Amino acid sequence: MTVKGIALLGSTGSIGTQTLDVVRALPDRFLVVALAAGRNLDLLEKQAQEFKPALVWAASSQATSLPLNGASFVSMEEMVRHPDVDLVIVATTGRAGLGPTLEALRLGKPVALANKEVIVMAGDLVTSTAKEHGTPLLPVDSEPSAIWQCLQGEEQPAKRLIITASGGPFRTREIAALHNVTPQEALAHPTWVMGPKITIDSSTLMNKGFEVIECHWLFDMPFERIDVVVHPQSIIHSMVELADGSVKAQMGPPDMRLPIQYAMLHPERAPNETLTAYDPLRQPSLTFESLDTVRYPCFKLALEAGRAGATFPAVLSAADEEAVGLFLRERIGFDDIHRLVSSVLEKHQPATNSSLESVLEADDWARRLVAEITNNI
């Protein structure tokens, strides 16, 4: 039985902590070589004491003073290069995961990608690098993972991809009342437990626009053959329509540990007693609705940026990250997220190539413009 050495980037976030739950459940399958965190130093210290990684990193400069069992403090790119790392799990948010992802792909080390923004902002660059070096890019995000699972064993390309969306906490609220939404309300997702950024994106459905862009690149599927339907129960995580009209769906409770484990062990499936299977008798009713773009203008905005291509998706990702942060700090309203991102996109002059430099420059430009627009708020 092979033991995989893992570098977990974003270990203290929602995906990171659930990844470590999988490691705890299957301790003979994984060795934690490296842990990278944001600013939650207390949790990073506890993780280091439990898993004893050789390498650590954190966004806070105070991390170097932590008692980390002799672990070396190195950059995420250096973590990826460590000879004992067999699999890189990118569970960060935003642009922080882009550099390590590209480094791992160039080195031929499989990347389990949970960070939507990495492939949204640089889909062409990321997927072309994976193809050039023959490196597996393994989706962890539940909807792309569901599509990936449904495509296993299929020799012909899919006819259509159908991404499901819960609709978030405001699916039935009066549209005119959405301007009164508070961060606390937006963080109360009806079916999933996630980090704050992705939870807000799930309330605006920006995350579904991101997932359409993600699936466009991961599965080489034209935008016009990717649909999104609202499925409030969050049991069917996505579907694939095949050439003959058959539709395959991947189902399960809303638990990220399943797609995490599938990416970590692929192509193997292993028993995990901590995971619960879907029981159709306990939740027999599964319903679907069309997606209302009037209610979710961020979704429409994301699709427009994805179709426009070039550096528009990088600007979309950066502006959204900044806008969500402003909303969580109560500096802008819920409706202002869409308005602010739209304003930044309208002012963007796209680069003519999709190089790493142009992507990062677009990201920096978008963040500066958000700051300028909101400086007096």
PLY file of the C-alpha trace (Angstrom):
ply
format ascii 1.0
element vertex 377
property float x
property float y
property float z
element edge 376
property int vertex1
property int vertex2
end_header
0.00 0.00 0.00
1.52 3.30 -1.11
1.81 6.17 1.35
1.46 9.59 -0.28
3.40 12.54 1.03
1.19 15.62 0.89
1.74 19.35 0.95
-1.46 20.98 2.22
-1.67 24.64 1.27
-4.41 26.35 3.25
-4.40 23.91 6.16
-6.36 26.06 8.62
-9.28 26.87 6.31
-12.45 24.85 5.81
-11.05 22.60 3.06
-7.72 22.27 4.84
-9.20 21.12 8.13
-11.46 18.63 6.34
-8.46 17.32 4.40
-6.77 16.60 7.71
-9.95 14.79 8.81
-9.43 12.46 5.83
-5.79 11.96 6.86
-6.91 11.09 10.39
-9.44 8.58 9.03
-6.84 6.98 6.73
-3.56 7.42 8.64
-1.77 4.61 6.81
-2.32 6.26 3.41
-0.91 9.76 3.89
2.13 11.51 5.34
1.79 15.24 5.99
5.08 16.70 4.74
4.09 20.37 4.62
1.43 22.67 6.04
0.80 26.21 4.84
-1.70 28.49 6.57
-3.00 32.03 6.54
-3.09 33.91 9.83
-4.67 31.35 12.17
-1.42 30.62 14.00
-3.05 28.90 16.98
-4.59 26.25 14.75
-1.42 25.90 12.67
0.55 25.25 15.83
-1.91 22.52 16.90
-1.77 20.94 13.44
2.03 20.97 13.47
2.10 19.33 16.87
-0.28 16.60 15.69
1.06 15.87 12.20
4.73 16.90 12.65
5.33 18.23 9.12
8.87 18.85 7.94
7.87 22.21 6.45
5.50 25.01 7.45
4.51 28.44 6.18
2.02 31.11 7.23
1.02 34.52 5.96
1.76 36.06 9.37
5.40 36.92 10.06
4.85 35.89 13.68
4.71 32.25 12.58
8.50 31.95 12.65
8.42 32.24 16.44
5.99 29.35 16.95
7.17 26.06 18.52
6.69 23.86 15.44
8.56 20.67 16.37
11.64 21.66 14.41
9.81 22.18 11.12
11.52 24.44 8.58
9.74 27.68 7.67
9.77 27.88 3.85
7.67 29.33 1.03
4.83 27.37 -0.53
6.85 26.99 -3.76
9.68 25.45 -1.74
7.22 23.09 -0.09
6.10 21.85 -3.48
9.71 21.11 -4.45
10.40 18.88 -1.43
11.26 15.35 -2.64
8.88 13.69 -0.18
5.86 15.58 -1.54
3.86 13.38 -3.93
0.60 15.36 -3.97
-0.05 19.08 -3.59
-3.46 20.05 -2.19
-4.27 23.68 -2.97
-6.92 24.73 -0.45
-6.01 28.41 -0.24
-8.27 31.18 -1.48
-7.44 33.82 -4.05
-4.20 34.32 -5.96
-2.03 32.82 -3.19
-2.43 29.36 -4.69
-1.45 30.24 -8.27
2.34 30.17 -7.97
2.53 26.87 -6.03
0.01 25.28 -8.41
2.09 26.15 -11.47
5.29 25.03 -9.74
3.78 21.65 -8.86
2.45 21.12 -12.38
5.86 21.94 -13.89
7.46 19.39 -11.56
4.97 16.70 -12.54
3.39 16.55 -9.08
-0.39 16.03 -9.15
-2.41 18.97 -7.86
-5.68 18.48 -5.99
-7.23 21.86 -6.64
-9.88 23.27 -4.30
-9.05 26.91 -5.00
-11.56 28.13 -7.61
-9.76 31.42 -8.13
-6.57 29.79 -9.41
-8.27 28.36 -12.48
-10.70 31.25 -12.87
-7.94 33.85 -13.04
-5.51 31.77 -15.11
-7.41 28.84 -16.63
-5.54 28.81 -19.91
-2.16 29.04 -18.21
-2.93 26.39 -15.58
-4.44 23.81 -17.94
-1.81 24.30 -20.63
0.95 23.85 -18.05
-0.69 20.64 -16.82
-0.93 19.32 -20.40
2.62 20.35 -21.29
4.08 18.43 -18.36
1.56 15.59 -18.32
0.58 16.40 -14.73
-2.82 15.44 -13.33
-5.02 18.35 -12.25
-7.53 16.84 -9.83
-10.67 18.88 -9.02
-11.66 19.01 -5.36
-14.46 21.57 -5.62
-17.62 19.47 -5.22
-19.29 20.35 -8.53
-16.27 19.85 -10.83
-15.42 16.74 -8.82
-18.92 15.38 -9.46
-18.54 15.97 -13.20
-15.08 14.39 -13.14
-16.47 11.33 -11.36
-19.35 11.02 -13.84
-16.90 11.14 -16.76
-14.81 8.24 -15.49
-14.96 5.33 -17.91
-16.61 7.34 -20.69
-14.75 7.14 -24.00
-16.80 9.80 -25.78
-16.94 13.46 -24.72
-19.94 14.70 -22.80
-22.74 16.46 -24.66
-23.56 18.81 -21.77
-22.46 19.56 -18.21
-25.13 20.42 -15.64
-23.85 22.17 -12.51
-26.15 22.32 -9.50
-26.51 25.26 -7.11
-28.26 25.35 -3.75
-29.44 28.91 -4.40
-27.91 30.11 -1.15
-29.70 31.65 1.83
-31.65 34.24 -0.20
-33.26 31.99 -2.82
-36.77 32.96 -1.77
-36.21 36.41 -0.29
-37.78 39.40 -2.05
-35.21 40.83 -4.47
-36.03 44.36 -3.33
-35.01 43.41 0.23
-31.55 42.07 -0.66
-29.91 45.45 -0.06
-30.59 44.94 3.67
-28.65 41.66 3.87
-26.07 41.57 6.66
-22.80 39.60 6.64
-24.19 37.36 9.40
-27.19 36.47 7.24
-25.06 35.85 4.16
-22.75 33.56 6.13
-25.67 31.32 7.16
-25.60 28.91 4.21
-28.57 26.52 4.20
-26.71 23.30 3.33
-22.90 23.70 3.28
-20.38 24.65 5.96
-17.58 26.59 4.27
-15.09 29.41 4.78
-16.37 33.01 4.79
-15.25 34.01 1.29
-16.78 31.04 -0.52
-19.91 31.31 1.64
-20.50 34.89 0.54
-19.82 33.87 -3.08
-22.42 31.16 -2.60
-24.98 33.71 -1.46
-24.40 35.89 -4.55
-23.89 32.84 -6.78
-20.62 34.30 -7.96
-19.26 30.88 -7.06
-21.46 29.24 -9.72
-20.10 31.59 -12.35
-16.63 30.65 -11.15
-17.54 26.96 -11.46
-18.75 27.41 -15.04
-15.38 28.98 -15.90
-13.64 26.22 -13.94
-15.46 23.47 -15.83
-14.88 25.20 -19.15
-11.13 24.82 -18.61
-10.99 21.52 -16.73
-13.20 19.63 -19.19
-12.53 21.62 -22.38
-16.25 22.34 -22.67
-17.71 25.35 -24.54
-19.61 27.77 -22.31
-22.84 27.23 -24.25
-22.81 23.54 -23.26
-22.56 24.20 -19.52
-25.84 24.78 -17.68
-26.60 25.62 -14.06
-29.78 24.57 -12.25
-30.86 25.37 -8.71
-31.11 22.26 -6.53
-31.87 23.37 -2.94
-31.18 20.00 -1.28
-27.49 19.91 -2.39
-27.62 16.12 -2.83
-26.87 15.94 -6.57
-23.55 17.74 -6.89
-23.62 17.91 -10.69
-24.63 15.92 -13.76
-23.29 14.97 -17.17
-25.40 14.44 -20.26
-23.82 11.91 -22.63
-24.04 11.61 -26.39
-27.03 9.25 -26.32
-29.02 11.45 -23.94
-28.24 9.48 -20.80
-27.59 11.65 -17.76
-25.21 10.60 -14.99
-25.32 12.28 -11.58
-22.99 12.11 -8.60
-24.92 12.17 -5.33
-24.06 12.42 -1.67
-24.65 14.50 1.46
-23.14 18.00 1.38
-19.79 16.92 2.83
-16.55 18.11 1.23
-14.55 15.23 2.66
-15.81 12.89 -0.08
-14.48 14.90 -3.06
-11.32 15.66 -1.06
-10.69 11.95 -0.46
-11.51 11.05 -4.06
-8.89 13.49 -5.35
-6.32 12.37 -2.77
-6.67 8.65 -3.58
-7.60 8.78 -7.27
-8.15 6.41 -9.02
-8.79 4.35 -5.89
-11.85 4.51 -3.65
-11.35 3.49 -0.04
-13.76 2.85 2.84
-13.97 5.71 5.32
-16.23 5.13 8.30
-16.41 8.86 9.05
-18.26 9.53 5.77
-22.03 9.11 5.50
-23.64 7.80 2.32
-26.77 9.35 0.84
-29.94 7.50 1.88
-32.80 8.25 -0.56
-35.39 7.18 2.00
-34.27 9.82 4.49
-34.50 12.59 1.90
-36.73 11.30 -0.90
-37.60 14.63 -2.53
-35.07 16.23 -4.87
-36.21 19.38 -6.66
-34.82 21.65 -9.36
-35.45 25.24 -10.43
-34.15 27.53 -13.13
-31.55 30.10 -12.11
-32.87 33.67 -11.99
-30.08 36.01 -13.17
-32.07 39.03 -11.90
-31.77 37.64 -8.39
-28.13 36.67 -8.94
-26.46 39.38 -11.05
-23.00 38.23 -9.94
-23.55 34.94 -11.75
-24.31 36.73 -15.01
-21.30 39.00 -14.50
-19.01 36.00 -14.05
-20.27 34.33 -17.22
-19.68 37.51 -19.21
-16.12 37.78 -17.90
-15.48 34.09 -18.58
-16.70 34.35 -22.16
-14.70 37.56 -22.72
-11.56 35.68 -21.70
-8.10 37.30 -21.80
-7.45 38.91 -18.39
-11.11 39.64 -17.62
-11.46 36.55 -15.38
-8.38 37.59 -13.38
-9.94 41.01 -12.82
-13.25 39.36 -11.91
-11.60 37.13 -9.31
-9.53 39.91 -7.73
-12.33 42.48 -7.64
-14.72 39.94 -6.14
-12.24 38.97 -3.43
-11.77 42.61 -2.47
-15.50 43.36 -2.62
-16.38 40.35 -0.45
-13.79 41.46 2.09
-15.31 44.95 2.17
-18.79 43.49 2.65
-17.64 41.26 5.50
-16.11 44.33 7.18
-19.46 46.11 6.64
-17.90 48.82 4.48
-20.22 48.11 1.54
-23.67 46.59 1.21
-24.62 43.21 -0.22
-25.86 44.74 -3.50
-22.64 46.73 -3.78
-20.60 43.56 -4.40
-22.04 43.23 -7.89
-21.90 46.96 -8.60
-18.28 47.26 -7.52
-17.06 44.25 -9.50
-19.03 45.39 -12.56
-17.51 48.86 -12.35
-13.98 47.45 -12.26
-14.63 45.11 -15.20
-16.03 47.96 -17.29
-12.80 49.92 -16.87
-10.46 47.03 -17.70
-8.29 47.07 -20.80
-7.37 43.38 -21.27
-3.87 42.10 -21.97
-3.26 40.41 -25.29
-1.77 37.25 -23.73
-2.40 34.97 -20.76
1.11 34.90 -19.31
1.63 34.74 -15.56
2.87 38.33 -15.62
-0.24 39.65 -17.38
-2.55 37.71 -15.05
-0.82 39.05 -11.93
-0.74 42.58 -13.33
-4.50 42.42 -14.01
-5.06 41.10 -10.48
-3.00 43.93 -8.95
-4.73 46.54 -11.13
-8.19 45.35 -10.08
-7.32 45.47 -6.39
-5.89 48.98 -6.71
-8.99 50.18 -8.54
-11.30 48.72 -5.88
-9.29 50.57 -3.25
-9.52 53.82 -5.20
-13.27 53.51 -5.73
-13.95 52.68 -2.08
-11.30 54.90 -0.48
-13.84 57.37 0.86
-16.34 54.81 2.12
0 1
1 2
2 3
3 4
4 5
5 6
6 7
7 8
8 9
9 10
10 11
11 12
12 13
13 14
14 15
15 16
16 17
17 18
18 19
19 20
20 21
21 22
22 23
23 24
24 25
25 26
26 27
27 28
28 29
29 30
30 31
31 32
32 33
33 34
34 35
35 36
36 37
37 38
38 39
39 40
40 41
41 42
42 43
43 44
44 45
45 46
46 47
47 48
48 49
49 50
50 51
51 52
52 53
53 54
54 55
55 56
56 57
57 58
58 59
59 60
60 61
61 62
62 63
63 64
64 65
65 66
66 67
67 68
68 69
69 70
70 71
71 72
72 73
73 74
74 75
75 76
76 77
77 78
78 79
79 80
80 81
81 82
82 83
83 84
84 85
85 86
86 87
87 88
88 89
89 90
90 91
91 92
92 93
93 94
94 95
95 96
96 97
97 98
98 99
99 100
100 101
101 102
102 103
103 104
104 105
105 106
106 107
107 108
108 109
109 110
110 111
111 112
112 113
113 114
114 115
115 116
116 117
117 118
118 119
119 120
120 121
121 122
122 123
123 124
124 125
125 126
126 127
127 128
128 129
129 130
130 131
131 132
132 133
133 134
134 135
135 136
136 137
137 138
138 139
139 140
140 141
141 142
142 143
143 144
144 145
145 146
146 147
147 148
148 149
149 150
150 151
151 152
152 153
153 154
154 155
155 156
156 157
157 158
158 159
159 160
160 161
161 162
162 163
163 164
164 165
165 166
166 167
167 168
168 169
169 170
170 171
171 172
172 173
173 174
174 175
175 176
176 177
177 178
178 179
179 180
180 181
181 182
182 183
183 184
184 185
185 186
186 187
187 188
188 189
189 190
190 191
191 192
192 193
193 194
194 195
195 196
196 197
197 198
198 199
199 200
200 201
201 202
202 203
203 204
204 205
205 206
206 207
207 208
208 209
209 210
210 211
211 212
212 213
213 214
214 215
215 216
216 217
217 218
218 219
219 220
220 221
221 222
222 223
223 224
224 225
225 226
226 227
227 228
228 229
229 230
230 231
231 232
232 233
233 234
234 235
235 236
236 237
237 238
238 239
239 240
240 241
241 242
242 243
243 244
244 245
245 246
246 247
247 248
248 249
249 250
250 251
251 252
252 253
253 254
254 255
255 256
256 257
257 258
258 259
259 260
260 261
261 262
262 263
263 264
264 265
265 266
266 267
267 268
268 269
269 270
270 271
271 272
272 273
273 274
274 275
275 276
276 277
277 278
278 279
279 280
280 281
281 282
282 283
283 284
284 285
285 286
286 287
287 288
288 289
289 290
290 291
291 292
292 293
293 294
294 295
295 296
296 297
297 298
298 299
299 300
300 301
301 302
302 303
303 304
304 305
305 306
306 307
307 308
308 309
309 310
310 311
311 312
312 313
313 314
314 315
315 316
316 317
317 318
318 319
319 320
320 321
321 322
322 323
323 324
324 325
325 326
326 327
327 328
328 329
329 330
330 331
331 332
332 333
333 334
334 335
335 336
336 337
337 338
338 339
339 340
340 341
341 342
342 343
343 344
344 345
345 346
346 347
347 348
348 349
349 350
350 351
351 352
352 353
353 354
354 355
355 356
356 357
357 358
358 359
359 360
360 361
361 362
362 363
363 364
364 365
365 366
366 367
367 368
368 369
369 370
370 371
371 372
372 373
373 374
374 375
375 376
